[in-house]
Amino acid sequence: MGILSSLFGLKNTDYKTLIQQGALLVDVRSPQEFASGHIPGSTNIPLDQIGAKADMLLKKAKPVITCCRSGTRSGMAADILKSAGVDAHNGGAWDSLKQKI
């Protein structure tokens, strides 16, 4: 996967199927951004807290799809989670991801 795919969630991942199979949707924007609009059912864990929550997400034993405003922060969050052993996928921008699921 190239750097653009990693950063902006451009990989051909079937997010709808992941959600149907129980994947967790984590929005890594700030609480203020999250409050202004988000995908129903998503959980807000800001990027600066994702490392501290990695063990909790790993214990849930489910794939995690990250999203944010543009895909940059969600890419970083997915990389942090992957390095902790979580099956994480960068969903990119939340408004684009919403249309895919």
HUJOFEN-V526865 format. One record per pair of residues at least 4 apart in sequence whose ideal C-beta (glycine too) atoms are under 6 Angstrom apart, sorted by sequence separation. I is the first residue (numbers start at 1). J is the second residue. D is the distance in whole Angstrom. If there is no record, write none. Layout:
BEGIN
i = (I/I)
j = (J/J)
d = (D/D)
END
This chain:
BEGIN
i = (1/4/19/29/34/38/45/49/53/71/92/1/5/18/29/45/68/81/92/4/5/68/82/91/27/57/67/81/45/66/1/34/78/27/66/66/78/25/27/75/30/74/25/26/27/64/26/28/71/64/71/70/63/64/65/66/67/66/47/65/50/54/58/67/58/51/57/47/50/54/67/24/26/28/23/29/22/23/24/25/26/27/28/29/23/18/28/28/28/15/39/39/9/8/7/27/7/6/13/15/9/9/19/9/8/15/16/15)
j = (5/8/23/33/38/42/49/53/57/75/96/6/10/23/34/50/73/86/97/10/11/74/88/97/34/64/74/88/53/74/11/44/88/38/77/78/90/39/42/90/46/90/42/43/44/81/45/47/92/86/93/93/87/88/89/90/91/91/73/91/77/81/85/94/86/80/86/77/80/84/97/62/64/66/62/68/62/63/64/65/66/67/68/69/65/63/73/74/77/65/94/98/71/71/72/94/75/75/89/91/90/91/101/92/92/100/101/101)
d = (4/6/5/4/5/5/6/6/6/6/6/6/4/4/5/6/4/4/6/6/5/4/5/4/5/6/5/4/5/4/6/4/4/5/4/5/4/6/5/5/6/5/4/5/5/6/5/4/4/6/5/5/4/5/5/6/4/6/5/4/5/6/6/4/5/5/5/5/5/4/5/5/6/6/6/5/5/4/5/5/5/5/5/6/5/5/5/6/4/6/6/5/5/4/6/6/4/5/5/6/4/5/5/3/5/5/5/5)
END
